[in-house]
Amino acid sequence: MQIQINSDHHITGSPELAGHVQALVRDTLDRYSDRITRVEVHLNDLNSIKGGSHDKRCLMEARLGGLGPVAVNHEAENLDLAINGALEKLEHALEHKLGKLAVTATGKRSVNE
């Protein structure tokens, strides 16, 4: 699973931030690593220097082999909350999409999905 981190010019994309985000994504989505080819993470400061509540956004897009991408975003007052919120949403979206595929393929719902 390849993880690509992008940030706008209002967010300093340090190696520490990239390593932190990559570790979170790998740990959270590890059980889907055989299905995910790439995860793109986009970090944005929506209000630039103005500040304000919910002005940090994290958009995550997971590319699944043979399927369309799954994209989610989360806005929060700081980057950590935005990243964690988007990651939680992405995990849920992947559970839903891959669970539906399992039901379609087998005709019945698996207890593990």
Buried (B, 14 or more C-beta within 10 A) or exposed (E): BEBEBEBEEBBEBEEEBBEBBBEBBEEBBEEBEEBBBBBBBBBBBBEEEEEEEBBBBBBBBBBBEEEEEBBBBBBBEEBEBBBBBBBEBBBEBBEEBBBEBBEEEEEEEEEEE
